[in-house]
Amino acid sequence: MSSTSSTLIRPIEEPASAIERKADTPAVASTSTAADRGRAVAWKIFKPAVAIVAFFALWEIAPRVGLVDDVFLPPLTTVLEAFWELVVGGQLAQHLGASLTRALTGFAIALVFAVPLGVAIGWYKPVAETLNPILEIFRNTAALALLPVFILILGIGETSKIALVVYASTFPILLNTISGVRTVDPLLVKSARSLGLPSYRLFQKVILPAAVPTIFTGIRMAAASSILVLIAAEMVGAKAGLGYLITASQLNFQIPNMYAGIIAISIVGLVFNGILVTVERRLSRWRVSQ
């Protein structure tokens, strides 16, 4: 009986091969997960790349097969050759430097002015009640509609162009800052106040960090607006800048140079947006990644 019971309660010994398979399972799962992540990242990059390559291929092929007139839409390779000639000749750097100086100056002034004002309007009700009517009037007035006014008052030089950029950049930042401050979770504010935080620490530790994503949405919109409005202003009256390059190339029928200027504007916009997205991520590291 004892021998039988000891046989019954004896642990079943697994073959060595099964034990080895169990030992290898975590490594296999880890490798599989890494491979899946790699495929997901590759697919995420591949999808937009397909659209971009297809667009460039259509641009190159359409003028060559007669779908469009190659006089008015040169092939992409011709445009890229003109772009490279402008880079080598230094003309692109000259026009790009003039545009960036105006855009960055106006954008910086708007940023310094709009964020504190937006925080004040979003947080203090008396300030909002006082300024809302005048803000509603100006925010519904297109920046380009005021271009003649800026030129008449400030002249055709740099001041009018920078002032126009400031005007166009202010409202996206201002309105998104107001929205970001007003939508901060009230529970966070109450919790901070219960801990005895003074007002300036409340803004520093709770309100501004919570509003950063919304504020940066406005900043990115303002960056795009500053470039677009500036290009339009340079087309009207300027002796240098990407807008001037595009207009002068069109008037002189240098169509490849015109498209090269448009490509330069696109590159500037992408770089601006990439920088702002990187800064936003660094300032929002406390958020849980989605």
Phi and psi in degrees as a GROMACS rama.xvg file:
@    title "Ramachandran Plot"
@    xaxis  label "Phi"
@    yaxis  label "Psi"
@TYPE xy
-63.7004  -39.3579  SER-2
-66.2801  -35.7966  SER-3
-67.8085  -44.3351  THR-4
-65.1549  -38.5086  SER-5
-65.4369  -32.2527  SER-6
-68.1742  -37.7864  THR-7
-68.0538  -38.9632  LEU-8
-91.4527  -0.0189565  ILE-9
-68.8488  129.479  ARG-10
-62.0224  140.369  PRO-11
-74.9092  124.606  ILE-12
-85.06  125.675  GLU-13
-84.8347  148.658  GLU-14
-61.0968  152.914  PRO-15
-61.7061  -33.5238  ALA-16
-64.7064  -37.6057  SER-17
-67.2459  -40.7806  ALA-18
-62.4628  -39.769  ILE-19
-65.504  -38.3497  GLU-20
-64.5088  -40.2573  ARG-21
-64.2224  -39.7162  LYS-22
-65.8889  -32.0919  ALA-23
-84.8221  -12.4716  ASP-24
-60.1488  -47.2342  THR-25
-58.8  -40.7153  PRO-26
-64.6284  -41.0103  ALA-27
-64.3165  -42.666  VAL-28
-63.7753  -41.0119  ALA-29
-63.2936  -43.3292  SER-30
-62.8884  -41.8254  THR-31
-63.0585  -42.2556  SER-32
-63.0363  -44.142  THR-33
-61.6142  -40.157  ALA-34
-65.0115  -41.0139  ALA-35
-62.4722  -42.4283  ASP-36
-63.7949  -40.8765  ARG-37
-62.0702  -42.0774  GLY-38
-65.1379  -38.3329  ARG-39
-64.2397  -43.1648  ALA-40
-65.0282  -43.0105  VAL-41
-62.0623  -41.5463  ALA-42
-67.8427  -36.337  TRP-43
-64.3171  -35.3562  LYS-44
-79.2235  -34.2627  ILE-45
-68.3739  -40.4386  PHE-46
-59.7479  -52.8785  LYS-47
-67.6414  -29.8908  PRO-48
-63.4847  -35.7673  ALA-49
-62.0126  -45.9849  VAL-50
-62.6702  -42.3116  ALA-51
-65.7446  -45.1336  ILE-52
-63.9101  -39.8544  VAL-53
-63.6153  -40.2692  ALA-54
-63.5026  -46.451  PHE-55
-64.6176  -38.8745  PHE-56
-64.4527  -41.0987  ALA-57
-63.7422  -41.0961  LEU-58
-61.5537  -38.4072  TRP-59
-74.7469  -40.0055  GLU-60
-82.2276  -40.5778  ILE-61
-55.6147  -46.3083  ALA-62
-67.9814  -29.5129  PRO-63
-76.794  -29.3197  ARG-64
-97.1558  1.64705  VAL-65
90.0093  11.2801  GLY-66
-67.2023  -34.1684  LEU-67
-133.531  161.089  VAL-68
-75.0632  121.431  ASP-69
-69.7008  -9.34751  ASP-70
-71.1679  -39.0883  VAL-71
-95.6644  -21.3661  PHE-72
-136.44  87.5535  LEU-73
-66.2372  157.516  PRO-74
-59.5837  156.254  PRO-75
-58.8255  -39.3055  LEU-76
-63.2359  -36.6198  THR-77
-65.5749  -41.0718  THR-78
-65.2441  -41.729  VAL-79
-65.6945  -34.6849  LEU-80
-63.1237  -43.4808  GLU-81
-63.8944  -39.0284  ALA-82
-60.0539  -45.3161  PHE-83
-65.6195  -38.2155  TRP-84
-63.6155  -38.2572  GLU-85
-66.7444  -35.6811  LEU-86
-67.7708  -47.8634  VAL-87
-65.5725  -38.9424  VAL-88
-75.2377  -9.86713  GLY-89
84.9414  -4.73905  GLY-90
-66.7706  -40.7725  GLN-91
-64.1819  -41.0372  LEU-92
-62.7612  -39.3336  ALA-93
-63.3405  -49.2073  GLN-94
-69.5065  -38.275  HIS-95
-65.8889  -40.9871  LEU-96
-62.5948  -40.739  GLY-97
-64.136  -43.7471  ALA-98
-68.0445  -43.3216  SER-99
-64.7673  -38.5601  LEU-100
-60.3256  -47.0693  THR-101
-65.549  -46.3422  ARG-102
-65.4507  -45.4913  ALA-103
-68.4413  -37.6731  LEU-104
-63.9931  -49.6004  THR-105
-64.4324  -39.4601  GLY-106
-65.2156  -41.4394  PHE-107
-65.2915  -41.8919  ALA-108
-62.5167  -43.6642  ILE-109
-63.3304  -39.4359  ALA-110
-64.9784  -46.2774  LEU-111
-64.5616  -33.2578  VAL-112
-83.5515  -42.1803  PHE-113
-79.3682  -36.4228  ALA-114
-66.3167  -51.571  VAL-115
-60.6252  -39.5019  PRO-116
-65.6585  -39.7642  LEU-117
-64.8642  -39.4781  GLY-118
-63.2769  -42.8727  VAL-119
-64.3803  -43.0356  ALA-120
-68.4194  -39.3676  ILE-121
-72.9308  -25.3336  GLY-122
-102.994  -35.0213  TRP-123
-106.475  114.479  TYR-124
-62.4681  -41.5584  LYS-125
-59.3922  -38.077  PRO-126
-64.9126  -41.4416  VAL-127
-63.4922  -43.9216  ALA-128
-64.6485  -31.5346  GLU-129
-76.6698  -41.5807  THR-130
-96.7236  -18.5426  LEU-131
-56.1355  -44.3668  ASN-132
-59.4076  -45.6419  PRO-133
-69.6676  -33.7159  ILE-134
-66.2143  -38.2667  LEU-135
-63.4241  -35.3788  GLU-136
-66.5283  -47.8988  ILE-137
-78.0941  -33.4206  PHE-138
-70.7077  -20.0025  ARG-139
-94.6055  8.65928  ASN-140
-105.541  118.465  THR-141
-62.8894  142.212  ALA-142
-62.7352  -42.0197  ALA-143
-67.8889  -24.8186  LEU-144
-66.7828  -24.2756  ALA-145
-94.2299  0.9621  LEU-146
-56.9725  -46.5886  LEU-147
-60.2325  -34.548  PRO-148
-65.3226  -45.9789  VAL-149
-61.17  -40.0762  PHE-150
-67.8845  -40.7333  ILE-151
-64.5443  -40.7385  LEU-152
-82.6439  -43.2741  ILE-153
-104.652  -5.0325  LEU-154
89.8185  177.631  GLY-155
-93.2172  5.33934  ILE-156
-83.3494  -154.074  GLY-157
-69.6993  -33.2648  GLU-158
-60.5325  -43.9501  THR-159
-65.7074  -37.6507  SER-160
-68.9605  -43.7667  LYS-161
-65.5648  -40.2827  ILE-162
-62.9141  -37.701  ALA-163
-66.0993  -39.8024  LEU-164
-63.6781  -42.0339  VAL-165
-59.3774  -45.5237  VAL-166
-62.8494  -45.3485  TYR-167
-69.1089  -30.7753  ALA-168
-86.0021  -22.7497  SER-169
-66.6385  -46.1293  THR-170
-70.2984  -39.7746  PHE-171
-58.7945  -42.6038  PRO-172
-67.529  -45.3126  ILE-173
-61.7083  -49.8624  LEU-174
-67.0821  -38.8023  LEU-175
-72.4744  -32.1218  ASN-176
-65.3906  -43.7996  THR-177
-59.1727  -46.2095  ILE-178
-63.4297  -42.0137  SER-179
-64.2875  -40.3013  GLY-180
-69.1102  -39.9105  VAL-181
-72.6289  -22.2843  ARG-182
-98.7166  10.7883  THR-183
-63.5942  137.672  VAL-184
-57.8444  119.737  ASP-185
-59.4579  -29.1957  PRO-186
-63.1896  -37.1781  LEU-187
-64.2586  -41.9153  LEU-188
-65.1555  -44.5809  VAL-189
-63.8777  -39.8197  LYS-190
-64.0555  -41.7329  SER-191
-65.8766  -39.6813  ALA-192
-68.7955  -34.5927  ARG-193
-65.9477  -23.4718  SER-194
-84.7103  -1.64594  LEU-195
82.9767  23.1421  GLY-196
-70.0116  133.507  LEU-197
-69.5356  169.748  PRO-198
-60.6809  -43.0575  SER-199
-68.2446  -33.6353  TYR-200
-72.3041  -31.5981  ARG-201
-62.7123  -44.2052  LEU-202
-64.8297  -41.6132  PHE-203
-70.1253  -41.7711  GLN-204
-96.6049  -22.9199  LYS-205
-121.111  -59.733  VAL-206
-68.6531  -52.6311  ILE-207
-64.515  -45.8446  LEU-208
-59.8608  -38.9622  PRO-209
-69.4184  -28.9877  ALA-210
-90.5975  -5.73786  ALA-211
-55.9056  -46.7287  VAL-212
-58.8975  -42.9501  PRO-213
-68.6456  -40.3512  THR-214
-61.6215  -42.208  ILE-215
-70.551  -25.7124  PHE-216
-60.8643  -44.8374  THR-217
-65.2481  -37.9503  GLY-218
-64.6764  -40.9984  ILE-219
-66.4737  -39.5464  ARG-220
-63.5528  -39.6019  MET-221
-66.5948  -37.0838  ALA-222
-62.1429  -44.1747  ALA-223
-63.9392  -42.7051  ALA-224
-63.9293  -39.233  SER-225
-61.9504  -40.1284  SER-226
-69.2525  -46.7877  ILE-227
-63.5998  -44.6139  LEU-228
-67.6128  -39.0614  VAL-229
-63.9471  -41.6148  LEU-230
-60.6444  -42.7775  ILE-231
-62.9967  -40.8996  ALA-232
-66.5445  -37.9948  ALA-233
-68.5627  -26.8378  GLU-234
-69.9561  -27.2768  MET-235
-81.8643  -47.7961  VAL-236
-155.654  100.668  GLY-237
-165.726  158.727  ALA-238
-112.908  -0.868113  LYS-239
-158.792  155.731  ALA-240
126.489  161.021  GLY-241
-65.3552  -36.2913  LEU-242
-63.3962  -41.9356  GLY-243
-63.7455  -40.8101  TYR-244
-59.5854  -44.2695  LEU-245
-65.0973  -46.6806  ILE-246
-65.8729  -45.3016  THR-247
-63.2747  -38.9187  ALA-248
-65.7619  -38.5171  SER-249
-65.7449  -45.7669  GLN-250
-64.9449  -33.7092  LEU-251
-89.4786  5.39775  ASN-252
57.763  35.8155  PHE-253
-96.8795  72.7766  GLN-254
-62.4178  -41.6869  ILE-255
-58.4126  -38.8118  PRO-256
-65.3208  -34.4997  ASN-257
-62.6109  -46.855  MET-258
-68.1159  -31.4702  TYR-259
-63.2193  -39.5779  ALA-260
-64.4142  -38.4261  GLY-261
-64.2448  -41.9283  ILE-262
-62.6481  -39.4861  ILE-263
-61.4267  -39.9235  ALA-264
-63.1696  -41.9525  ILE-265
-61.7137  -41.6332  SER-266
-64.272  -42.8384  ILE-267
-60.4793  -44.0367  VAL-268
-62.0807  -41.8645  GLY-269
-64.3979  -41.6266  LEU-270
-65.6038  -44.3717  VAL-271
-55.8077  -49.8037  PHE-272
-63.9899  -40.9974  ASN-273
-62.5955  -40.9631  GLY-274
-63.8724  -44.5351  ILE-275
-66.8434  -38.0262  LEU-276
-64.0814  -40.7274  VAL-277
-64.2225  -43.9524  THR-278
-63.5601  -41.4432  VAL-279
-61.2678  -41.9689  GLU-280
-64.4555  -37.7031  ARG-281
-68.3118  -36.6118  ARG-282
-79.3752  -14.6462  LEU-283
-114.246  28.4579  SER-284
-65.9694  -17.6989  ARG-285
-74.9389  -17.8358  TRP-286
-74.8956  149.824  ARG-287
-73.2944  128.587  VAL-288
-67.163  137.045  SER-289
